[in-house]
Amino acid sequence: KRELYATHGVREFWIAEPEGRWLLQLALDGAHYRQVGLHSGDAAFRSVVLPDLEVSLEGVWPRLPG
């Protein structure tokens, strides 16, 4: 999918793994994607494309029992 996204100019995308509670942030750099960050737990991060958008992972993951 990365090549397809790059061909169509998708400037940033995220891959989330709820069970492991991590999110990989990728940004288009020329014709390829580079890793911007690997965020985990309840971390907060900013979008590359929308720098005023800060996402807190605390509200993304399902609540753990207990």
N, C-alpha and C positions, 0 to 999 in steps of 0.2 A: 504494500500500500504506500510505502514511503515514496517510491518513484512516481506513483500516480498523483499523490498529494503535491510533490515538487513540480511535476509537469503542469499542474493547474494552479500553482502559485500559493498553496496553503502555507502561510508564513510561520505558523506555530501550531503544534498539536501536543496533546498529553496522552500518555498511556497510564491508566490507573489500575492498580491491583488491590482491590478492597480487602481480600483475605490477608495479604501481607502488609497492608496499610502503607503502601508506597505509591508514588506518582513520578513518572519520568517526563520531564519537560524538554521538548525538542524545538529548535528554531531553524528555519531555512537559512542556509549560508551558501549563496551561489546556487548550485544545482543539487546540493546535498544538505542533509540535516546534521546539526551538531547538538550535542547534549548540553542543555543550559543548566539543568539541575536534576537531582534525584532527591525528592522530598519524601519524608516519612513521618509517621505518627501524626501529631497535631500541628506540624510546622505550617507556617504561612509563606507564600511566595508571590511574586509579581509576574504578570504576563509580560512578555517581550513586546508583543504587538500593541497591547493596551496597558501601558505602564501604570495607569491610575487604578487598574484592577488588581486588587490584592485578594488572594484566595487563601482562606484558612482551612486546612484539611480536617480540622476538628469537626466541622459541619458537613463534611463529605462522607466520611466513613459511617457505616452502621454502628449503632451503639453496641458495645460488648456487654454480654450479660454479667450481672453481678454488681 
